[in-house]
Amino acid sequence: MTLLPDDAPARAALPTAAGEFALRPVRLPADLPLLTAWMNDPEVAAYWELDGPPATTERHLRARLDGEGGSLPLIGLLDGTPMSYWEVYRADLDPLARHYPARPHDTGVHLLLGPAATRGRGLGATLLDALAADILRTRPRCERVVAEPDVRNRRSVRAFERAGFARAAELDLPDKRAALMIRERPPHSS
């Protein structure tokens, strides 16, 4: 699947130590009950702030599906089972770029692991590693993958660190204090 307009051609599922990882676009209304349930999990709601009735989640998703915000909403599947929600975006074209020294084609990633049973086992780091490596391999103009998890979300920050991201700074964003996490393209791998 193509993640961004300037991406390399579509790619297959990614093999990981946890199983075959694939991303597919969010489909409304079919995915709405699942995503609403995930957003209403207290551990997710504390950071995503999209808990509430299905209409709350739907507004967020429809805005992204309609091109607002420049991010693509994706369902992550592990061995064919939906288990995560992702947003992939051009960070250099996002309002985030006003808060850090963005470079052309920086690609941003947001992630939530849906079912509670998927959290706390290192799965987030495994999937982040696979996706970041894939982005850097298939988007030749992208030199960095970035993320900005809430600094209070220690599990998320640790997952990014274990996936090869370095904590570059703390940012005061309009809705949170964030840890700027950056994974650079390895030298000589363009």
Contacts in CASP RR format, 6 or more apart in sequence:
PFRMAT RR
TARGET T0000
AUTHOR 0000-0000-0000
METHOD contacts of the structure
MODEL  1
MTLLPDDAPARAALPTAAGEFALRPVRLPADLPLLTAWMNDPEVAAYWEL
DGPPATTERHLRARLDGEGGSLPLIGLLDGTPMSYWEVYRADLDPLARHY
PARPHDTGVHLLLGPAATRGRGLGATLLDALAADILRTRPRCERVVAEPD
VRNRRSVRAFERAGFARAAELDLPDKRAALMIRERPPHSS
1 10 0 8 1.000
1 11 0 8 1.000
1 23 0 8 1.000
1 24 0 8 1.000
1 25 0 8 1.000
2 9 0 8 1.000
2 10 0 8 1.000
3 23 0 8 1.000
3 72 0 8 1.000
3 74 0 8 1.000
3 88 0 8 1.000
3 135 0 8 1.000
4 72 0 8 1.000
4 88 0 8 1.000
4 89 0 8 1.000
4 90 0 8 1.000
4 107 0 8 1.000
4 139 0 8 1.000
6 105 0 8 1.000
6 139 0 8 1.000
6 141 0 8 1.000
7 138 0 8 1.000
7 139 0 8 1.000
8 138 0 8 1.000
8 139 0 8 1.000
8 140 0 8 1.000
11 134 0 8 1.000
11 138 0 8 1.000
12 22 0 8 1.000
13 20 0 8 1.000
13 21 0 8 1.000
13 22 0 8 1.000
13 77 0 8 1.000
14 20 0 8 1.000
14 21 0 8 1.000
14 22 0 8 1.000
14 130 0 8 1.000
14 131 0 8 1.000
14 134 0 8 1.000
15 21 0 8 1.000
16 126 0 8 1.000
16 127 0 8 1.000
16 129 0 8 1.000
16 130 0 8 1.000
17 126 0 8 1.000
18 78 0 8 1.000
18 123 0 8 1.000
18 126 0 8 1.000
18 127 0 8 1.000
19 78 0 8 1.000
19 79 0 8 1.000
20 78 0 8 1.000
20 79 0 8 1.000
20 80 0 8 1.000
21 76 0 8 1.000
21 77 0 8 1.000
21 78 0 8 1.000
21 127 0 8 1.000
21 130 0 8 1.000
21 131 0 8 1.000
22 76 0 8 1.000
22 77 0 8 1.000
22 80 0 8 1.000
23 74 0 8 1.000
23 75 0 8 1.000
23 76 0 8 1.000
23 77 0 8 1.000
23 86 0 8 1.000
23 131 0 8 1.000
24 74 0 8 1.000
24 75 0 8 1.000
24 76 0 8 1.000
24 77 0 8 1.000
25 65 0 8 1.000
25 72 0 8 1.000
25 73 0 8 1.000
25 74 0 8 1.000
25 75 0 8 1.000
26 35 0 8 1.000
26 61 0 8 1.000
26 64 0 8 1.000
26 65 0 8 1.000
26 73 0 8 1.000
26 74 0 8 1.000
26 75 0 8 1.000
26 85 0 8 1.000
27 75 0 8 1.000
28 58 0 8 1.000
28 61 0 8 1.000
28 62 0 8 1.000
28 65 0 8 1.000
29 58 0 8 1.000
31 61 0 8 1.000
31 75 0 8 1.000
31 82 0 8 1.000
32 54 0 8 1.000
32 57 0 8 1.000
32 58 0 8 1.000
32 61 0 8 1.000
33 54 0 8 1.000
34 82 0 8 1.000
35 57 0 8 1.000
35 61 0 8 1.000
35 85 0 8 1.000
36 52 0 8 1.000
36 53 0 8 1.000
36 54 0 8 1.000
36 56 0 8 1.000
36 57 0 8 1.000
36 58 0 8 1.000
38 44 0 8 1.000
38 85 0 8 1.000
38 112 0 8 1.000
38 114 0 8 1.000
38 115 0 8 1.000
39 45 0 8 1.000
39 48 0 8 1.000
39 50 0 8 1.000
39 51 0 8 1.000
39 52 0 8 1.000
39 56 0 8 1.000
39 57 0 8 1.000
40 51 0 8 1.000
40 52 0 8 1.000
41 114 0 8 1.000
41 116 0 8 1.000
42 51 0 8 1.000
43 116 0 8 1.000
43 119 0 8 1.000
44 51 0 8 1.000
44 112 0 8 1.000
44 114 0 8 1.000
45 51 0 8 1.000
46 153 0 8 1.000
47 112 0 8 1.000
47 149 0 8 1.000
47 150 0 8 1.000
47 152 0 8 1.000
47 153 0 8 1.000
47 156 0 8 1.000
47 176 0 8 1.000
48 112 0 8 1.000
49 175 0 8 1.000
50 56 0 8 1.000
50 57 0 8 1.000
50 60 0 8 1.000
61 73 0 8 1.000
63 69 0 8 1.000
64 70 0 8 1.000
64 71 0 8 1.000
64 72 0 8 1.000
64 73 0 8 1.000
64 87 0 8 1.000
65 73 0 8 1.000
69 89 0 8 1.000
69 94 0 8 1.000
70 89 0 8 1.000
70 90 0 8 1.000
70 93 0 8 1.000
70 94 0 8 1.000
71 87 0 8 1.000
71 88 0 8 1.000
71 89 0 8 1.000
71 94 0 8 1.000
71 110 0 8 1.000
72 87 0 8 1.000
72 88 0 8 1.000
72 89 0 8 1.000
73 85 0 8 1.000
73 86 0 8 1.000
73 87 0 8 1.000
74 85 0 8 1.000
74 86 0 8 1.000
74 87 0 8 1.000
74 88 0 8 1.000
75 82 0 8 1.000
75 84 0 8 1.000
75 85 0 8 1.000
75 86 0 8 1.000
76 82 0 8 1.000
76 83 0 8 1.000
76 84 0 8 1.000
76 85 0 8 1.000
76 86 0 8 1.000
76 127 0 8 1.000
77 83 0 8 1.000
78 84 0 8 1.000
78 123 0 8 1.000
78 127 0 8 1.000
83 113 0 8 1.000
83 114 0 8 1.000
83 115 0 8 1.000
83 118 0 8 1.000
84 111 0 8 1.000
84 112 0 8 1.000
84 113 0 8 1.000
84 114 0 8 1.000
84 118 0 8 1.000
84 124 0 8 1.000
84 127 0 8 1.000
85 111 0 8 1.000
85 112 0 8 1.000
85 114 0 8 1.000
86 109 0 8 1.000
86 110 0 8 1.000
86 111 0 8 1.000
86 131 0 8 1.000
87 109 0 8 1.000
87 110 0 8 1.000
88 107 0 8 1.000
88 108 0 8 1.000
88 109 0 8 1.000
88 131 0 8 1.000
88 135 0 8 1.000
89 107 0 8 1.000
89 108 0 8 1.000
89 109 0 8 1.000
89 110 0 8 1.000
90 105 0 8 1.000
90 106 0 8 1.000
90 107 0 8 1.000
90 108 0 8 1.000
91 97 0 8 1.000
91 102 0 8 1.000
91 106 0 8 1.000
91 107 0 8 1.000
91 108 0 8 1.000
91 146 0 8 1.000
92 102 0 8 1.000
92 103 0 8 1.000
92 104 0 8 1.000
92 105 0 8 1.000
92 106 0 8 1.000
94 108 0 8 1.000
96 102 0 8 1.000
96 108 0 8 1.000
96 146 0 8 1.000
96 148 0 8 1.000
96 173 0 8 1.000
97 106 0 8 1.000
99 171 0 8 1.000
99 172 0 8 1.000
99 173 0 8 1.000
99 180 0 8 1.000
100 146 0 8 1.000
100 168 0 8 1.000
100 169 0 8 1.000
100 171 0 8 1.000
100 180 0 8 1.000
103 143 0 8 1.000
103 144 0 8 1.000
104 141 0 8 1.000
105 139 0 8 1.000
105 141 0 8 1.000
105 142 0 8 1.000
105 143 0 8 1.000
106 142 0 8 1.000
106 143 0 8 1.000
106 144 0 8 1.000
106 145 0 8 1.000
106 146 0 8 1.000
107 135 0 8 1.000
107 139 0 8 1.000
107 142 0 8 1.000
107 144 0 8 1.000
107 145 0 8 1.000
107 146 0 8 1.000
108 145 0 8 1.000
108 146 0 8 1.000
108 147 0 8 1.000
109 128 0 8 1.000
109 131 0 8 1.000
109 132 0 8 1.000
109 135 0 8 1.000
109 145 0 8 1.000
109 146 0 8 1.000
109 147 0 8 1.000
110 147 0 8 1.000
111 124 0 8 1.000
111 127 0 8 1.000
111 128 0 8 1.000
111 147 0 8 1.000
111 156 0 8 1.000
111 159 0 8 1.000
113 119 0 8 1.000
113 123 0 8 1.000
113 124 0 8 1.000
118 124 0 8 1.000
119 155 0 8 1.000
120 155 0 8 1.000
122 159 0 8 1.000
122 162 0 8 1.000
124 159 0 8 1.000
124 163 0 8 1.000
125 158 0 8 1.000
125 159 0 8 1.000
125 160 0 8 1.000
125 161 0 8 1.000
125 162 0 8 1.000
125 163 0 8 1.000
126 163 0 8 1.000
128 159 0 8 1.000
128 160 0 8 1.000
128 163 0 8 1.000
128 165 0 8 1.000
129 162 0 8 1.000
129 163 0 8 1.000
129 164 0 8 1.000
131 145 0 8 1.000
132 145 0 8 1.000
132 163 0 8 1.000
132 164 0 8 1.000
132 165 0 8 1.000
132 183 0 8 1.000
135 142 0 8 1.000
135 145 0 8 1.000
136 142 0 8 1.000
136 143 0 8 1.000
136 145 0 8 1.000
136 183 0 8 1.000
136 185 0 8 1.000
136 186 0 8 1.000
136 189 0 8 1.000
137 189 0 8 1.000
140 190 0 8 1.000
142 185 0 8 1.000
143 184 0 8 1.000
143 185 0 8 1.000
144 182 0 8 1.000
144 183 0 8 1.000
144 184 0 8 1.000
144 185 0 8 1.000
145 165 0 8 1.000
145 182 0 8 1.000
145 183 0 8 1.000
146 180 0 8 1.000
146 181 0 8 1.000
146 182 0 8 1.000
146 183 0 8 1.000
147 160 0 8 1.000
147 165 0 8 1.000
147 180 0 8 1.000
147 181 0 8 1.000
148 171 0 8 1.000
148 173 0 8 1.000
148 178 0 8 1.000
148 179 0 8 1.000
148 180 0 8 1.000
148 181 0 8 1.000
149 156 0 8 1.000
149 157 0 8 1.000
149 160 0 8 1.000
149 178 0 8 1.000
149 179 0 8 1.000
149 181 0 8 1.000
150 156 0 8 1.000
150 176 0 8 1.000
150 177 0 8 1.000
150 178 0 8 1.000
150 179 0 8 1.000
151 157 0 8 1.000
151 170 0 8 1.000
151 176 0 8 1.000
151 177 0 8 1.000
151 178 0 8 1.000
151 179 0 8 1.000
152 177 0 8 1.000
157 167 0 8 1.000
157 179 0 8 1.000
157 181 0 8 1.000
160 167 0 8 1.000
160 179 0 8 1.000
160 181 0 8 1.000
160 183 0 8 1.000
161 167 0 8 1.000
161 181 0 8 1.000
163 183 0 8 1.000
164 183 0 8 1.000
165 181 0 8 1.000
165 182 0 8 1.000
165 183 0 8 1.000
166 181 0 8 1.000
166 182 0 8 1.000
166 183 0 8 1.000
166 184 0 8 1.000
167 179 0 8 1.000
167 180 0 8 1.000
167 181 0 8 1.000
168 180 0 8 1.000
168 181 0 8 1.000
168 182 0 8 1.000
169 179 0 8 1.000
169 180 0 8 1.000
170 177 0 8 1.000
170 178 0 8 1.000
170 179 0 8 1.000
170 180 0 8 1.000
171 177 0 8 1.000
171 178 0 8 1.000
171 179 0 8 1.000
171 180 0 8 1.000
END
